[in-house]
Each structure stands twice: as C-alpha cells, then as structure tokens.
Amino acid sequence: MGSKRRVLILPTLAVAIAIAAAVLPNGGHAGEAVVDGRRFARASGTRFTVGGRPFYSNGFSAYWLMYMASDPADRSKAAATLGQAARLRATLVRTWAFSDGGYRPLQKSPGVYNEDMFMGLDFVIAEARKRGLYLILSLVNNWEGFGGKKQYVQWARDQGHYLGSDDEFFTSDVTKRFYKNHAVLTRVNKITGVAYKDDPTIFAWELMNEPRCQGDLSGKTLQVHAVQSYVSVHSEKMCGEFVMIDHRFVQAWITEMAGYVKSLDPNHMVEIGLEGFYGESMPDRKKFNAGHTVGTDFIANNLIPTVDFATIHSYPDQWLPGASSDEQVEFMRRWMAAHIRDAARLLRKPLVVTEFGWSARSSGYTVEARDAYFRRVFDAVYASARGGGPCAGGLFWQVMAPGMEGWSDGYEVVLERSPSTATVVGYQSARMVGLRAAYCADWQFGNGR
C-alpha cells in the first residue's frame, strides 16, 4: 500500500506501567478541554485517543450500579465494584443510565424523574471519576428489563396514540420525542457539580442496549431512501476487496438519535449498542450470524458519521445452544475476526467487545472453562490492539457484588469469590495499560521530548 506499519517492541509490563506513570498525565492537544486533569476520549480513525495519545480499555458491564447506588443501604455495593475495577487496573465500565417505569424507576413517566435514582447515577459517575475510570452509559433498553422500548410504547398508548407493536418505538414521533427528552443528557451532577455533558468520566453514550427490530428482519423498517426514483449503488475498492455500499440509505432512527445526542453533547462519543449481526448491506457476511437476523446491520448502521465506534456482543452458548463447547469457542473466534477485519477495512472506526460471557448454566460449565474462554477473547483483543488494529477493548458480562445472589443470570462474576477470573481480568488490564504506555513512550521519545 506504499506505507509500512511501524513495528513496536513492547517493554515488560512492569517497565511499561512505570513509563505510563511518567508519560500519560502530561499529554494533550493544545486547547483541548480538560476537566480536573482528565480529557475526553475520542475516536481517531481506528483508534481511541485521550489527550491525543492511544487509549486501550479493559473492563466489564455492571448494569445495576445506578439502581444499587440509589439506596443508601446498598450504595456500598456500587462503590466496592468500582473499587475492584480500579484495583484490577480496569479502565472502562458499562452501565445503565435508564430505568423506565415500574419499581424504583429513574423515569416515572415521560419527563418525570425520581431524584433518588438520579442521585444514584450521580454517585456512580462521581465514584468512577474519583478512581480514574471511564463509563459507557446506555440510554434505553431493547428488552423489557428496566422498562425498555416496550415501556415507551405503552406510555404513547396511555396518551391515546395507536402503536401496533413495540417496534414502532423506532418510527413513532411520540416515542422519539420521549427519547429525546430524556433528562440524562442535560443533567448536572449534584455531587460533583459538573454537567454530564462536560464530564470526561463518560467515555460514550450508548443509544440503546441491543437494538432489534423483529417486525422487519431485513432492517428496512429503519431505512430512509433517497427521494430520487432510483438508488445509485456505488462500487468501492477498499483494501483490495470490492464492497457494494449503498450510499443513499441510512438507518433513520440511529441517524436521528445519534445526531440529536451530538447536538446536545458534542464532547462525548456515541455508539449504538449493537450486538454485531450483519444485514442486507453485505449479505455474504450473514454467514457469520449463526442463523440470527434481528433487523440491524453492523456495516450500514456503523457507517453513519455521527456513530464514533462499533460494538459487538457474543453469546455462543445462547446463539448455538446445540453446539459443543469447542464449536461455540470457534464461533467466537470467527465472529471477532470478521468484525475486527470489517471495522478496519470498511468502517475505519474503533471496535469494542462490549459484552461477552460464559454462563454457569451452560452444559459442561466450570470456572476453569470460563477463565479459558475469557483468555481467548482477551488474547484476540490484545492481538488486534498490539498490531495497530481497531479492537481496543473488551468488557465481559458481568460483575456483581456479594449479596446480589437474587440478581443472578448465570453470567455474573463476583470478583471477591472468583480469584482465578480476577487474575485473568487483571492480567489483561495490565497488558492494555502497558500497551498504551509503550505507544506513549514511543510517541514521546520519537518527538524528542
């Protein structure tokens, strides 16, 4: 291609982390916003950067943090979990910034909020900020848990509007208005005094957890076509591969909401919350879907300019229930490899594995098998990051605190009771921190500083 990839010789983890202590705090672009010494995370090509230097992440999802933090009796669970993340040198935690209707909601009804729950979210952000962690905050659920799109549709019906199915969440002007009015985007944290939109602790906004449109598995429910009577299909050659890309249709809801979030908060990145299923824009890639078609399109959705990076989830134990453990692991290997390749060559954006796990309810489950699976995922993430590829982080599903046995979904990891898994996670965190430190040292010395 005319340019050569730079080869970086990594120092040992101990040396790299020592370099990080000396190098990382001082970087930055002139004029870039800094809040209490922290800078906003950015997407730059296929990399994340903070202060203009590469940023690599490791961590987990813990959707329940706001819920627990809203009750003084349970608040310690949220603080302890974030403390665990910091001790393991994790950098990124994903959690819910929604709870719509039902018991102990954040949003009781459209535009009406529960201040106790909001204070719980304030606490989570403040504690993450104190520990140097970043957060991905998800804005609504596809599923019924904590309300989701079903609750939005019901609110519209309660106001006298006819919506035939929950999938009309994506097309109804009423539910779109409810979504846009979600006060999380304009909240000022009452603990720190910093508006959410001005707080670098927030890594990115997630538009929706696992959006699906089952009413139209082709994905065309969400597509907007050009006014012209024809659609011009353009053939582009990308990195030696011919790809057919229709430049004239986009995913309407994603486009509208990503643009709207950016209009309120230009400081933070936006990602969609996709699981990663391929769609009609590249039918040949659907072979990686394990037979699943859910009305989303990994390529077309993520090509939207206001979407900063791509995400995938992976649950081969659910998606391939009749397969052997070896076959499920091989699916994950192919799934990650395909998405890493497409993020690099087609999307030209970073990629984060925002959910993966291995359920204790799966046949043949052992902690050792789960640890081995985590290591395989982490190795693929690390190999991509070290090689200059787009996959810059992995977040496993999910961490829970002691005393949350009633919340079990089979995937939970209680770090205090899972020392071997904590070691696997900590090792990956150290590798990713060391990788960033090595790149930063290379950058600093290469610039004669």
C-alpha positions as CSV (number, residue, x, y, z in Angstrom):
1,M,0.0,0.0,0.0
2,G,3.0,2.3,-0.1
3,S,3.4,2.8,3.7
4,K,4.9,0.4,6.2
5,R,3.3,-0.4,9.6
6,R,5.6,0.6,12.4
7,V,6.9,-2.3,14.5
8,L,6.8,-1.6,18.2
9,I,8.9,-3.5,20.6
10,L,7.0,-3.7,23.9
11,P,8.8,-3.4,27.1
12,T,7.9,-5.7,30.0
13,L,4.6,-4.9,31.7
14,A,6.4,-3.5,34.8
15,V,8.6,-1.2,32.8
16,A,5.6,-0.1,30.6
17,I,3.5,0.7,33.6
18,A,6.3,2.7,35.1
19,I,6.6,4.6,31.8
20,A,2.9,5.2,32.0
21,A,3.2,6.9,35.3
22,A,5.7,9.3,33.9
23,V,4.2,9.8,30.4
24,L,0.4,9.6,30.4
25,P,-0.7,12.5,32.6
26,N,1.1,15.1,30.5
27,G,-0.2,14.5,27.0
28,G,-2.8,16.5,25.3
29,H,-3.8,18.7,22.4
30,A,-3.4,22.5,22.7
31,G,-6.8,23.9,23.5
32,E,-8.5,20.6,24.3
33,A,-11.0,20.7,27.1
34,V,-9.6,19.4,30.4
35,V,-11.8,18.9,33.5
36,D,-9.9,18.2,36.8
37,G,-6.9,16.9,34.8
38,R,-9.0,14.5,32.7
39,R,-9.5,14.7,28.9
40,F,-12.4,13.4,26.8
41,A,-11.9,10.1,25.0
42,R,-12.0,10.5,21.2
43,A,-12.1,8.2,18.1
44,S,-9.4,9.0,15.6
45,G,-9.5,6.6,12.7
46,T,-9.5,3.1,14.1
47,R,-8.0,4.2,17.4
48,F,-9.3,5.7,20.6
49,T,-7.2,8.6,22.0
50,V,-7.1,10.6,25.2
51,G,-5.1,13.7,25.0
52,G,-4.1,12.8,21.5
53,R,-2.5,9.6,22.5
54,P,-3.7,6.0,22.0
55,F,-6.1,4.6,24.6
56,Y,-6.9,1.0,25.2
57,S,-9.5,-0.3,27.5
58,N,-10.4,-3.3,29.6
59,G,-13.3,-3.8,32.0
60,F,-16.8,-5.1,32.4
61,S,-20.5,-4.4,32.3
62,A,-22.4,-3.8,35.6
63,Y,-25.8,-2.6,34.6
64,W,-27.1,-2.4,38.1
65,L,-24.8,0.3,39.5
66,M,-27.3,3.2,39.5
67,Y,-30.1,1.0,41.0
68,M,-27.9,-0.1,43.9
69,A,-26.4,3.4,44.4
70,S,-29.8,5.0,44.7
71,D,-30.4,3.2,48.0
72,P,-28.1,4.2,50.9
73,A,-28.3,0.7,52.3
74,D,-26.9,-0.8,49.0
75,R,-24.7,2.1,47.8
76,S,-21.5,0.4,49.1
77,K,-22.0,-2.4,46.5
78,A,-21.6,0.1,43.7
79,A,-18.6,1.8,45.3
80,A,-16.9,-1.6,46.1
81,T,-17.4,-2.8,42.5
82,L,-15.8,0.4,41.1
83,G,-13.1,0.0,43.6
84,Q,-12.5,-3.6,42.4
85,A,-12.2,-2.3,38.8
86,A,-9.6,0.3,39.8
87,R,-7.6,-2.3,41.7
88,L,-7.6,-4.6,38.7
89,R,-6.4,-1.6,36.6
90,A,-9.5,-1.8,34.5
91,T,-10.3,1.4,32.7
92,L,-13.9,1.1,31.3
93,V,-17.2,0.1,32.9
94,R,-20.5,-0.1,31.0
95,T,-23.8,0.5,32.9
96,W,-27.4,1.6,32.5
97,A,-28.5,5.3,32.7
98,F,-32.1,4.3,32.4
99,S,-34.9,2.7,34.4
100,D,-38.2,3.5,32.8
101,G,-41.5,2.9,34.7
102,G,-42.0,0.0,37.1
103,Y,-40.4,-0.4,40.5
104,R,-37.9,2.3,41.6
105,P,-37.7,4.0,38.2
106,L,-35.4,6.7,37.1
107,Q,-38.1,8.0,34.7
108,K,-41.6,7.5,36.3
109,S,-43.4,8.7,33.2
110,P,-42.2,10.8,30.2
111,G,-40.2,13.7,31.5
112,V,-41.0,12.9,35.2
113,Y,-38.0,11.7,37.2
114,N,-37.2,10.1,40.5
115,E,-34.5,12.3,42.1
116,D,-33.3,9.5,44.4
117,M,-32.4,7.3,41.4
118,F,-30.8,10.3,39.7
119,M,-28.7,10.8,42.8
120,G,-27.6,7.1,42.4
121,L,-26.3,7.8,38.9
122,D,-24.6,11.0,40.2
123,F,-22.9,8.8,42.8
124,V,-21.7,6.2,40.2
125,I,-20.2,8.9,38.0
126,A,-18.6,10.6,40.9
127,E,-17.1,7.4,42.2
128,A,-15.8,6.4,38.8
129,R,-14.3,9.8,38.3
130,K,-12.6,9.6,41.7
131,R,-11.0,6.3,40.7
132,G,-9.9,7.3,37.2
133,L,-12.4,5.0,35.4
134,Y,-14.4,5.8,32.3
135,L,-18.1,4.9,31.8
136,I,-20.3,3.9,28.9
137,L,-23.8,5.0,29.7
138,S,-26.7,3.3,27.9
139,L,-29.8,5.3,27.4
140,V,-32.6,2.8,26.9
141,N,-33.2,-1.0,26.7
142,N,-34.4,-3.0,23.7
143,W,-35.6,-5.6,26.2
144,E,-38.3,-5.3,28.9
145,G,-35.8,-5.2,31.8
146,F,-35.9,-1.7,33.4
147,G,-38.7,-0.7,31.0
148,G,-37.2,-0.6,27.6
149,K,-38.9,0.3,24.3
150,K,-42.0,-1.6,25.5
151,Q,-42.5,1.0,28.3
152,Y,-42.0,3.9,25.8
153,V,-44.7,2.4,23.5
154,Q,-47.0,1.9,26.5
155,W,-46.6,5.5,27.5
156,A,-47.6,6.5,24.0
157,R,-50.6,4.3,24.1
158,D,-51.5,5.7,27.5
159,Q,-51.7,9.2,25.9
160,G,-54.1,7.9,23.3
161,H,-51.8,7.1,20.4
162,Y,-52.1,3.9,18.4
163,L,-48.9,1.9,18.1
164,G,-49.3,-1.6,16.7
165,S,-46.1,-3.2,18.1
166,D,-43.2,-2.4,20.3
167,D,-41.1,-2.0,17.2
168,E,-43.0,1.2,16.4
169,F,-40.7,2.7,19.1
170,F,-38.3,3.3,16.2
171,T,-40.8,5.1,14.0
172,S,-43.4,6.8,16.2
173,D,-42.9,10.6,16.5
174,V,-44.3,10.3,20.1
175,T,-41.7,7.7,21.3
176,K,-38.9,9.5,19.5
177,R,-39.9,12.7,21.4
178,F,-39.9,10.8,24.7
179,Y,-36.4,9.5,23.9
180,K,-35.1,13.0,23.0
181,N,-36.5,14.4,26.2
182,H,-34.5,12.0,28.4
183,A,-33.0,14.4,31.0
184,V,-29.9,12.3,31.5
185,L,-28.3,14.2,28.6
186,T,-28.8,17.6,30.3
187,R,-28.2,16.5,34.0
188,V,-25.9,18.4,36.2
189,N,-24.3,16.0,38.8
190,K,-25.3,17.2,42.2
191,I,-22.3,15.6,43.9
192,T,-19.5,16.9,41.6
193,G,-21.3,20.0,40.2
194,V,-20.3,19.1,36.7
195,A,-22.8,18.6,33.9
196,Y,-22.8,15.1,32.5
197,K,-22.0,16.6,29.0
198,D,-18.9,18.3,30.4
199,D,-17.6,15.3,32.4
200,P,-14.8,13.3,30.7
201,T,-15.6,10.4,33.0
202,I,-18.3,9.5,30.5
203,F,-16.5,7.6,27.7
204,A,-19.5,7.4,25.4
205,W,-23.3,7.4,25.2
206,E,-24.9,4.2,24.1
207,L,-28.1,4.8,22.1
208,M,-29.8,1.5,23.1
209,N,-28.8,-1.8,24.7
210,E,-29.0,-4.4,21.9
211,P,-31.5,-2.7,19.5
212,R,-33.5,-5.1,17.5
213,C,-36.4,-4.6,15.1
214,Q,-38.1,-8.0,14.8
215,G,-41.0,-6.6,12.9
216,D,-38.8,-6.3,9.8
217,L,-35.8,-8.6,9.8
218,S,-34.5,-7.1,6.6
219,G,-33.8,-3.9,8.6
220,K,-35.8,-1.8,6.1
221,T,-38.2,-0.5,8.7
222,L,-35.4,1.8,9.8
223,Q,-34.1,2.7,6.4
224,V,-34.7,6.0,4.6
225,H,-34.3,6.0,0.8
226,A,-33.4,9.0,-1.3
227,V,-36.2,11.0,-2.8
228,Q,-35.0,10.1,-6.3
229,S,-36.8,7.3,-8.2
230,Y,-33.6,5.2,-8.2
231,V,-30.9,4.2,-5.8
232,S,-27.4,4.6,-7.1
233,V,-25.2,1.7,-5.9
234,H,-21.6,2.6,-5.7
235,S,-18.8,0.0,-6.0
236,E,-15.7,0.9,-4.0
237,K,-12.5,-0.9,-3.7
238,M,-11.3,-1.0,-0.1
239,C,-8.0,-2.6,0.8
240,G,-8.2,-4.9,-2.2
241,E,-11.7,-6.0,-1.6
242,F,-14.7,-5.0,-3.7
243,V,-17.6,-4.0,-1.5
244,M,-21.1,-2.9,-2.6
245,I,-22.2,0.1,-0.5
246,D,-25.5,1.9,-1.0
247,H,-24.6,5.5,0.0
248,R,-28.2,6.6,-0.2
249,F,-29.9,4.8,2.7
250,V,-29.2,5.1,6.3
251,Q,-30.7,3.8,9.5
252,A,-33.2,6.5,10.2
253,W,-33.6,6.1,14.0
254,I,-29.9,5.7,14.6
255,T,-29.1,8.6,12.4
256,E,-31.7,10.9,14.0
257,M,-30.8,10.0,17.6
258,A,-27.0,9.9,17.2
259,G,-27.2,13.4,15.6
260,Y,-29.5,14.6,18.4
261,V,-27.3,13.4,21.2
262,K,-24.3,15.0,19.5
263,S,-26.3,18.3,19.2
264,L,-26.8,18.4,23.0
265,D,-23.4,17.0,23.8
266,P,-20.6,17.4,21.3
267,N,-18.0,16.4,23.9
268,H,-18.7,12.7,24.0
269,M,-18.6,9.8,21.6
270,V,-21.7,7.9,20.6
271,E,-22.1,4.2,19.9
272,I,-25.3,2.3,19.0
273,G,-25.3,-0.7,21.3
274,L,-25.3,-3.3,18.6
275,E,-24.7,-7.0,19.0
276,G,-23.0,-7.1,15.7
277,F,-25.3,-9.1,13.4
278,Y,-24.8,-8.5,9.7
279,G,-27.6,-7.4,7.4
280,E,-28.5,-6.7,3.8
281,S,-25.8,-4.2,3.1
282,M,-23.3,-7.1,2.9
283,P,-25.3,-10.4,2.5
284,D,-22.2,-12.5,2.3
285,R,-21.3,-11.6,5.9
286,K,-24.6,-13.0,7.2
287,K,-22.8,-16.4,7.2
288,F,-21.2,-15.2,10.5
289,N,-24.6,-14.6,12.2
290,A,-25.2,-18.2,13.4
291,G,-28.6,-18.1,11.7
292,H,-29.7,-14.9,13.5
293,T,-31.3,-11.9,11.7
294,V,-32.6,-9.2,14.0
295,G,-33.3,-6.2,11.8
296,T,-30.0,-4.4,12.3
297,D,-26.9,-4.2,10.1
298,F,-23.4,-4.0,11.6
299,I,-21.9,-2.4,8.5
300,A,-24.7,0.1,7.4
301,N,-25.5,1.2,11.0
302,N,-21.9,1.9,11.9
303,L,-21.1,3.8,8.7
304,I,-23.3,6.6,10.0
305,P,-20.9,9.6,10.5
306,T,-22.2,10.5,14.0
307,V,-21.5,7.0,15.3
308,D,-18.0,7.1,16.6
309,F,-17.2,3.4,17.1
310,A,-18.7,0.0,16.7
311,T,-19.6,-2.6,19.2
312,I,-20.2,-6.3,19.3
313,H,-21.6,-8.8,21.8
314,S,-21.2,-12.5,21.7
315,Y,-23.0,-15.3,23.5
316,P,-22.3,-18.5,21.6
317,D,-23.7,-20.6,24.4
318,Q,-27.0,-18.9,23.7
319,W,-26.8,-18.5,19.9
320,L,-25.5,-22.0,19.3
321,P,-27.3,-24.0,22.0
322,G,-26.8,-27.4,20.4
323,A,-23.2,-27.0,19.6
324,S,-20.3,-28.3,21.6
325,S,-18.1,-26.0,23.7
326,D,-15.3,-26.3,21.1
327,E,-17.7,-25.3,18.3
328,Q,-19.0,-22.3,20.4
329,V,-15.5,-21.1,21.1
330,E,-14.6,-21.4,17.4
331,F,-17.7,-19.4,16.6
332,M,-16.4,-16.6,18.9
333,R,-13.0,-16.7,17.2
334,R,-14.6,-16.3,13.7
335,W,-17.1,-13.7,14.9
336,M,-14.4,-11.5,16.4
337,A,-12.1,-11.9,13.4
338,A,-14.8,-10.9,11.0
339,H,-15.8,-7.8,12.9
340,I,-12.2,-6.7,13.5
341,R,-11.5,-7.0,9.8
342,D,-14.6,-5.1,8.8
343,A,-14.0,-2.4,11.4
344,A,-10.5,-1.9,10.0
345,R,-11.3,-2.1,6.2
346,L,-14.9,-0.9,5.8
347,L,-15.9,1.1,8.9
348,R,-12.4,2.5,9.6
349,K,-13.6,3.0,13.2
350,P,-12.6,1.5,16.6
351,L,-14.3,-1.6,17.8
352,V,-15.1,-2.7,21.4
353,V,-16.5,-6.0,22.5
354,T,-19.0,-4.6,25.0
355,E,-20.5,-7.9,26.1
356,F,-19.2,-11.5,26.2
357,G,-19.5,-14.2,28.8
358,W,-19.9,-17.9,29.6
359,S,-22.9,-18.9,31.6
360,A,-22.7,-21.1,34.7
361,R,-26.0,-22.6,33.4
362,S,-24.3,-23.9,30.2
363,S,-23.6,-27.6,29.8
364,G,-20.2,-28.5,31.0
365,Y,-19.5,-25.2,32.7
366,T,-16.6,-24.9,35.0
367,V,-14.8,-21.8,36.3
368,E,-11.7,-23.1,34.6
369,A,-13.6,-23.2,31.2
370,R,-14.9,-19.7,31.7
371,D,-11.4,-18.4,32.5
372,A,-10.0,-20.1,29.4
373,Y,-12.8,-18.5,27.3
374,F,-12.1,-15.1,28.8
375,R,-8.4,-15.6,27.9
376,R,-9.2,-16.4,24.3
377,V,-11.3,-13.2,23.9
378,F,-8.7,-11.1,25.7
379,D,-5.9,-12.5,23.5
380,A,-7.8,-11.6,20.4
381,V,-8.5,-8.0,21.7
382,Y,-4.8,-7.6,22.7
383,A,-3.5,-9.0,19.4
384,S,-5.6,-6.5,17.4
385,A,-4.6,-3.6,19.6
386,R,-0.9,-4.5,19.6
387,G,-0.9,-4.9,15.9
388,G,-2.5,-1.5,15.3
389,G,-5.9,-2.9,14.7
390,P,-9.3,-1.5,15.6
391,C,-10.3,-3.7,18.5
392,A,-9.4,-1.6,21.5
393,G,-11.1,-3.2,24.4
394,G,-13.3,-6.0,25.9
395,L,-16.0,-5.7,28.6
396,F,-17.2,-9.0,29.9
397,W,-20.8,-9.5,31.1
398,Q,-21.0,-9.1,34.0
399,V,-19.7,-8.2,37.5
400,M,-21.9,-8.4,40.5
401,A,-21.3,-7.7,44.2
402,P,-21.6,-10.1,47.1
403,G,-25.1,-10.2,48.4
404,M,-26.7,-10.0,44.9
405,E,-27.5,-13.7,44.5
406,G,-31.1,-12.9,43.6
407,W,-29.9,-11.0,40.5
408,S,-28.1,-14.0,39.0
409,D,-28.4,-14.6,35.3
410,G,-25.7,-17.2,35.2
411,Y,-23.0,-14.9,33.7
412,E,-22.2,-13.0,36.8
413,V,-18.7,-12.9,38.2
414,V,-18.3,-12.0,41.8
415,L,-14.7,-11.0,41.8
416,E,-14.1,-11.4,45.5
417,R,-15.2,-15.1,45.1
418,S,-13.5,-15.7,41.8
419,P,-9.8,-15.2,42.3
420,S,-8.8,-17.0,39.2
421,T,-11.1,-15.0,37.0
422,A,-9.9,-11.8,38.7
423,T,-6.4,-12.8,37.8
424,V,-7.3,-13.3,34.2
425,V,-9.0,-9.9,34.1
426,G,-6.2,-8.1,35.9
427,Y,-3.6,-9.6,33.6
428,Q,-5.5,-8.3,30.5
429,S,-5.8,-4.9,32.2
430,A,-2.1,-4.8,32.8
431,R,-1.4,-5.7,29.2
432,M,-3.6,-3.0,27.8
433,V,-2.2,-0.4,30.2
434,G,1.3,-1.5,29.2
435,L,0.4,-1.3,25.6
436,R,-0.7,2.3,25.9
437,A,2.3,3.2,27.9
438,A,4.6,1.7,25.3
439,Y,2.9,3.6,22.5
440,C,3.0,6.8,24.5
441,A,6.7,6.3,25.3
442,D,7.4,5.6,21.7
443,W,5.5,8.8,20.7
444,Q,7.3,10.9,23.4
445,F,10.8,9.7,22.5
446,G,10.1,9.9,18.8
447,N,9.2,13.5,19.2
448,G,12.4,14.3,21.1
449,R,10.6,15.1,24.3
